[in-house]
Amino acid sequence: METVGVRQLKENLSRYLKRVRSGESIVVTDRKKEIAIIVPSGKEADEEKLLQLIQRGVAHWSGGKPKGLRSRVVSCGKSVSEAVLEDRR
């Protein structure tokens, strides 16, 4: 999450709202104190709960991908988009 001061937010509101629309969350500060978090509308309730846990300091996220996940499955043959395009013909 990016942190932005009130003044900078006011001066560049459209730019920050565009980033929020794309799924990013933004922390708003006033004199280096967190006062709000702007999150995209319609986020899952679970995601909002996680954001609250992070804000309270109960949880921590460094912004990277989760560790311990299985590696990606490599497929051979056509990609999904190619198969869809072929099916549409």
NUPALUM-124038 format. One line per 5 residues: number of its first residue (from 1); for each residue y, x, z of N, C-alpha, C, O. Coordinates in Angstrom, 3 decimals. Layout:
BEGIN
NUM) Y/X/Z/Y/X/Z/Y/X/Z/Y/X/Z  ...
This chain:
BEGIN
1) -1.181/0.828/0.000/0.000/0.000/0.000/1.244/0.872/0.000/1.342/1.850/0.740  2.166/0.502/-0.827/3.427/1.238/-0.881/4.371/0.683/0.176/4.331/-0.506/0.495  5.216/1.545/0.712/6.214/1.150/1.690/7.579/1.203/1.024/7.891/2.156/0.312  8.388/0.181/1.255/9.718/0.122/0.663/10.713/-0.389/1.706/10.401/-1.294/2.481  11.901/0.191/1.719/12.951/-0.255/2.621/13.617/-1.520/2.106/13.520/-1.847/0.923
6) 14.292/-2.227/2.996/14.936/-3.492/2.636/15.954/-3.287/1.522/15.982/-4.055/0.560  16.787/-2.263/1.642/17.827/-2.029/0.642/17.220/-1.783/-0.735/17.658/-2.357/-1.732  16.209/-0.926/-0.776/15.562/-0.614/-2.051/14.876/-1.853/-2.623/14.881/-2.059/-3.836  14.289/-2.672/-1.762/13.645/-3.907/-2.209/14.666/-4.849/-2.830/14.417/-5.445/-3.878  15.819/-4.979/-2.176/16.866/-5.856/-2.702/17.381/-5.367/-4.053/17.632/-6.170/-4.951
11) 17.537/-4.063/-4.196/18.077/-3.504/-5.434/17.092/-3.598/-6.596/17.507/-3.678/-7.752  15.790/-3.588/-6.300/14.765/-3.575/-7.348/13.748/-4.692/-7.149/12.555/-4.490/-7.374  14.205/-5.853/-6.736/13.289/-6.947/-6.395/12.363/-7.316/-7.551/11.163/-7.495/-7.342  12.893/-7.432/-8.750/12.060/-7.817/-9.901/10.934/-6.821/-10.129/9.803/-7.214/-10.412  11.236/-5.542/-10.008/10.224/-4.505/-10.224/9.101/-4.619/-9.197/7.923/-4.513/-9.541
16) 9.475/-4.837/-7.921/8.453/-4.941/-6.877/7.648/-6.238/-7.003/6.442/-6.240/-6.755  8.295/-7.326/-7.380/7.558/-8.579/-7.569/6.572/-8.469/-8.725/5.492/-9.059/-8.683  6.939/-7.720/-9.748/6.022/-7.499/-10.872/4.777/-6.752/-10.393/3.663/-7.058/-10.819  4.969/-5.773/-9.507/3.835/-5.022/-8.967/2.960/-5.912/-8.090/1.735/-5.782/-8.104  3.576/-6.813/-7.328/2.812/-7.739/-6.486/2.011/-8.687/-7.366/0.860/-8.994/-7.057
21) 2.612/-9.155/-8.462/1.887/-10.032/-9.385/0.641/-9.350/-9.945/-0.364/-10.005/-10.219  0.714/-8.034/-10.110/-0.430/-7.307/-10.661/-1.512/-7.037/-9.610/-2.541/-6.436/-9.918  -1.277/-7.483/-8.360/-2.306/-7.371/-7.335/-2.008/-6.389/-6.225/-2.797/-6.256/-5.289  -0.889/-5.703/-6.310/-0.541/-4.704/-5.304/0.118/-5.364/-4.093/0.795/-6.382/-4.235  -0.073/-4.796/-2.919/0.608/-5.250/-1.703/1.681/-4.239/-1.346/1.507/-3.038/-1.556
26) 2.799/-4.726/-0.803/3.926/-3.853/-0.479/4.360/-4.104/0.958/4.542/-5.250/1.371  4.525/-3.015/1.722/5.000/-3.088/3.098/6.517/-2.940/3.069/7.041/-2.007/2.461  7.220/-3.861/3.726/8.681/-3.817/3.791/9.083/-3.272/5.154/8.574/-3.707/6.186  10.013/-2.305/5.141/10.471/-1.707/6.393/11.973/-1.900/6.553/12.713/-2.025/5.577  12.398/-1.921/7.806/13.818/-1.957/8.153/14.033/-0.882/9.203/13.548/-0.992/10.329
31) 14.759/0.151/8.827/14.978/1.307/9.697/13.655/1.927/10.146/13.453/2.242/11.319  12.757/2.091/9.158/11.446/2.725/9.335/10.474/1.932/10.218/9.451/2.475/10.637  10.773/0.664/10.507/9.858/-0.213/11.240/9.303/-1.244/10.259/10.052/-1.872/9.510  7.984/-1.409/10.276/7.367/-2.407/9.399/7.795/-3.798/9.849/7.674/-4.151/11.022  8.300/-4.585/8.893/8.711/-5.947/9.242/7.959/-7.015/8.453/7.902/-8.173/8.868
36) 7.378/-6.623/7.305/6.665/-7.616/6.500/5.721/-6.925/5.529/5.856/-5.736/5.239  4.763/-7.701/5.033/3.885/-7.255/3.956/3.931/-8.328/2.877/3.669/-9.502/3.138  4.264/-7.910/1.670/4.280/-8.843/0.539/2.941/-8.708/-0.163/2.592/-7.631/-0.649  2.186/-9.809/-0.217/0.869/-9.810/-0.846/0.851/-10.856/-1.949/1.582/-11.844/-1.874  0.030/-10.656/-2.970/-0.053/-11.638/-4.049/-0.525/-12.997/-3.530/-1.381/-13.077/-2.650
41) 0.034/-14.031/-4.077/-0.368/-15.386/-3.718/-1.791/-15.624/-4.189/-2.181/-15.168/-5.264  -2.564/-16.337/-3.385/-3.928/-16.666/-3.766/-4.942/-15.604/-3.410/-6.088/-15.691/-3.852  -4.571/-14.612/-2.636/-5.550/-13.611/-2.214/-6.583/-14.286/-1.331/-6.293/-15.269/-0.650  -7.757/-13.759/-1.353/-8.829/-14.286/-0.527/-8.464/-14.196/0.949/-7.758/-13.276/1.362  -8.936/-15.132/1.732/-8.668/-15.126/3.163/-9.224/-13.864/3.822/-8.619/-13.330/4.752
46) -10.372/-13.388/3.342/-10.962/-12.163/3.892/-10.048/-10.966/3.694/-9.900/-10.135/4.590  -9.432/-10.882/2.515/-8.524/-9.767/2.241/-7.313/-9.821/3.158/-6.852/-8.788/3.644  -6.796/-11.024/3.396/-5.641/-11.164/4.283/-6.006/-10.761/5.709/-5.205/-10.136/6.404  -7.220/-11.120/6.146/-7.670/-10.724/7.484/-7.791/-9.209/7.584/-7.430/-8.619/8.602  -8.301/-8.577/6.523/-8.412/-7.121/6.512/-7.042/-6.464/6.586/-6.857/-5.481/7.303
51) -6.080/-7.009/5.843/-4.722/-6.469/5.899/-4.149/-6.556/7.311/-3.467/-5.639/7.770  -4.425/-7.650/7.986/-3.947/-7.808/9.366/-4.613/-6.783/10.287/-3.953/-6.221/11.161  -5.909/-6.535/10.104/-6.606/-5.541/10.920/-6.029/-4.140/10.684/-5.855/-3.368/11.627  -5.740/-3.824/9.440/-5.154/-2.528/9.121/-3.776/-2.408/9.749/-3.420/-1.367/10.300  -3.006/-3.481/9.660/-1.646/-3.467/10.217/-1.676/-3.272/11.734/-0.830/-2.567/12.285
56) -2.642/-3.892/12.408/-2.735/-3.758/13.869/-3.347/-2.429/14.295/-3.332/-2.092/15.479  -3.877/-1.682/13.353/-4.461/-0.391/13.675/-5.928/-0.454/14.065/-6.503/0.551/14.482  -6.542/-1.630/13.932/-7.953/-1.793/14.275/-8.834/-1.181/13.192/-9.890/-0.621/13.486  -8.394/-1.290/11.931/-9.143/-0.749/10.805/-8.269/0.273/10.086/-7.051/0.309/10.263  -8.922/1.105/9.269/-8.199/2.130/8.530/-8.741/2.193/7.113/-9.950/2.116/6.898
61) -7.841/2.333/6.148/-8.247/2.477/4.760/-7.376/3.537/4.124/-6.149/3.439/4.172  -7.981/4.541/3.533/-7.230/5.645/2.933/-6.833/5.362/1.491/-6.140/6.172/0.875  -7.253/4.239/0.946/-6.898/3.880/-0.411/-7.924/4.294/-1.453/-7.767/3.976/-2.632  -8.964/4.990/-1.042/-9.992/5.430/-1.982/-11.093/4.412/-2.144/-11.065/3.334/-1.551  -12.058/4.774/-2.956/-13.212/3.904/-3.144/-14.127/4.012/-1.932/-14.200/5.071/-1.310
66) -14.815/2.950/-1.592/-15.746/3.009/-0.469/-16.853/4.016/-0.736/-17.322/4.151/-1.866  -17.263/4.715/0.297/-18.333/5.699/0.158/-19.660/5.049/0.519/-19.703/4.085/1.283  -20.724/5.576/-0.027/-22.045/5.068/0.287/-22.536/4.015/-0.676/-23.640/3.497/-0.505  -21.756/3.683/-1.677/-22.207/2.706/-2.656/-23.152/3.365/-3.648/-23.074/4.568/-3.899  -24.036/2.568/-4.200/-24.935/3.086/-5.222/-24.124/3.487/-6.450/-23.057/2.934/-6.716
71) -24.643/4.445/-7.181/-23.938/4.872/-8.383/-24.016/3.783/-9.440/-24.889/2.916/-9.407  -23.107/3.849/-10.351/-22.990/2.866/-11.411/-24.225/2.881/-12.309/-24.780/3.946/-12.579  -24.652/1.724/-12.766/-25.790/1.612/-13.663/-25.310/1.928/-15.077/-24.367/1.314/-15.575  -25.961/2.880/-15.707/-25.602/3.255/-17.072/-26.501/2.472/-18.016/-27.727/2.523/-17.918  -25.873/1.752/-18.922/-26.659/0.951/-19.852/-26.649/1.611/-21.221/-25.745/2.372/-21.566
76) -27.670/1.300/-21.978/-27.721/1.818/-23.343/-27.631/0.625/-24.286/-27.979/-0.498/-23.920  -27.175/0.874/-25.463/-27.017/-0.207/-26.414/-25.574/-0.654/-26.489/-24.659/0.118/-26.202  -25.375/-1.887/-26.871/-24.036/-2.418/-27.071/-23.360/-2.712/-25.733/-24.008/-2.988/-24.724  -22.030/-2.641/-25.772/-21.273/-3.029/-24.592/-21.204/-4.549/-24.533/-21.524/-5.230/-25.507  -20.795/-5.065/-23.413/-20.700/-6.514/-23.246/-19.692/-7.085/-24.233/-19.944/-8.123/-24.844
81) -18.556/-6.417/-24.396/-17.542/-6.927/-25.323/-18.065/-6.961/-26.760/-17.777/-7.901/-27.500  -18.828/-5.945/-27.158/-19.420/-5.952/-28.503/-20.405/-7.102/-28.667/-20.437/-7.751/-29.713  -21.207/-7.356/-27.641/-22.179/-8.452/-27.701/-21.474/-9.799/-27.801/-21.918/-10.682/-28.536  -20.383/-9.959/-27.068/-19.632/-11.220/-27.121/-19.038/-11.403/-28.503/-19.124/-12.489/-29.075  -18.433/-10.349/-29.052/-17.854/-10.452/-30.386/-18.903/-10.772/-31.445/-18.649/-11.552/-32.362
86) -20.071/-10.173/-31.317/-21.160/-10.452/-32.253/-21.617/-11.885/-32.133/-21.920/-12.526/-33.139  -21.673/-12.404/-30.904/-22.121/-13.774/-30.669/-21.124/-14.780/-31.234/-21.513/-15.876/-31.637  -19.850/-14.421/-31.268/-18.815/-15.337/-31.758/-18.817/-15.450/-33.285/-18.252/-16.396/-33.833  -19.440/-14.507/-33.966/-19.447/-14.525/-35.453/-20.374/-15.553/-36.002/-20.491/-15.691/-37.220
